[in-house]
Amino acid sequence: MAFSAFGSRPRNLEKSAFFKWFGMTPAGDSLWRPKGEAFRDQVVLAAETDADGRLSVLTLSLARAMLDEPRQAMFGRDIVKSFLEGIAGRDRHIRQLAAEIFNRAPPVPVLRGQAPQGVPQTPSAGFLTVMGELQAWSAELSRVRIGMTNDGGRLVVRAERKPLRGFLARLFG
């Protein structure tokens, strides 16, 4: 399953723990936003499907204020972390990044020996992108490409299903 916890069809999205935890509600055709008024205008999740109706792209977009303002930063980091975990499945590198995003408390510099357990001593490029210090970051998983960019006052996290190849394409394509 390319999008792990989100499933492969749009109908599975709303059944996911991510949707339930963040109270995601429909906000248009293939768009969802959190139910809470404080965050509704700042977060949007969009889905794209292929010709067979399978999810091909999931895009989480949130206002930089969700990550930059101290009163909102924990919620912003939590939603990015949870989205990455939902995409990553068992990929340990993305799970490690998700833990770093949630557990590394900005703007306090992490000195040797002070990082929370499971968080690298040096901030990763993915973490620095979430924090707005780098423009972009990307990773290739076996079935999904994940990219994060800072664009127009928003952090955009895009997960794109890779096309099936070889035996898998013949079996499932």
N, C-alpha and C positions, 0 to 999 in steps of 0.2 A: 504494500500500500504506500503510494508515494507521499501522501501527507499525513502519515502515521495516525495520530489521535483524531485528526479531522476527517478521516475517511477519504473515499475517492469520489463521492457524489455530493452535490450540494445539500441534499436532504439530510446527510449525516452531520453536516456542520453544526446545525442547531441542537443536535443531541450531544455534542462534545462537552466535556467538563469545562473547557475554556469559555464556551458560550454561556453556560450556566453560572460559572463563577463571576464573570464580568457583566452578567445581565444583558447580553447582546440582544438587541431587538432589530427587526427589519427596518431599513431606512431608505428603501428604494429597491430597484431590481438588482439583485445580487450585492446589496450593500447592507451592512449592519453597524449599529452604534450602541454604546452602553446605554442602559436605561436611565442611569443617574444623570440628572440635569447638570451637575457640576462638570461632568466629563463628556456629555453627549456631543457637543460641538467640537471637541478636541480630538476624538478618536473615531476612526472609520476602518472597517474591514471590508474589502471587496474581493469577490471571487469571479474567476473566468473559467469557462468550460470549453472543452474541445467539441468536435463534431459528434462524438459519441455521448456527450453529456457528462463526461468525467471532469473533475476539477483539474485544471491545467495551471492556474496561477492563483495564489492567495496573496493579497497585499494588505498589510497593516500600516496605517498612516496615523501619526499622532503629532500634535502641536509640540514644538520644542519646549513650550512652557511646561508641559507635562513632565519633562526631564530636568528643566533648568530651575524652576521655582521650588524652593524647599518644601512648601506645603503640598505640592503635587508629585514631587519626585518619586516617592515610594510607589505610588499608584502607577506612574509612567514606567518605572523600571519593572514593576510586577507584570504589567501587561506585555511588555516586550519579552521578558523572561518566559512567561507562560506561552506566548505565541511560538517562540523558538523551540521550547520543549515539545509543544504539540506537533511541530514540523519534524523535529529531529529524531523522534523514535528513540532508539538506543544509541545513536551516535554520541560517543563520549566527548568529542571535541565541542560539539554544539551544546551539550548538556553542561560542560565545564564553563563555556561562555555564558550560558543562561545563569548559572550560579554566581559567576563573577558580576554580571550586571545587577543582580539582586543584592548580593552581599558586600560588594565593595562600596563603601559609603563615601561619596564625593562630598565636598572637595578636599577632604583630608588626605594628604599624601600617605601612601602606604610605605612604611619603612620596613627594612629587612626584619623578618620575624613577627610582623604585625598583621599580615594578611589573614583573614578568616580561613579556616580549614577548607581546602579544595579550591582556593582562589590563588592564582599565580602571583608571585612577588611583584612582577612588573605588569602593569596594565596591558591587556591585549589590544590589538588593533580593532577588534570588534567592540570591545568595551569603550575605547576612545571614540569610536564612531557614534555609539549611543550617547555618549556624553558631549558630542558636538565638537570634539577636538580634532577629528579627522573627517574628511568629506565622505569617504566611502569605504566599504569593506565587503568582501564576498567569500563564499565557501562553496565547494562542490561536494555533495554527498553522493552516494551511489545512485539515487533516484531523483534527487532534487538539487537545484541551484538556489542558494540563499544569498541575497544581497541587501545591504543597508546603505542608504544614502541620506545625507542632510540636504534638503532641497526646499527653498522658499519658506523657511521657518518651520519645517516639518521633518520628522524622522520617518523615512519610508522603509519598511521591511518587506521585501518581495521574495516569495518562494515560488519557483517555477519548476514544474514537473519536467524531467528530462524524457525525451522520446525513448520508447523501448527499442532495443536492438537485438538482432540475432534470434536465438531461441525464444526469448521472452516476447519479442514482437510477433513471432509466428503463433505463439501460444495464446497471447492476450490481445494482440493488435487486430 
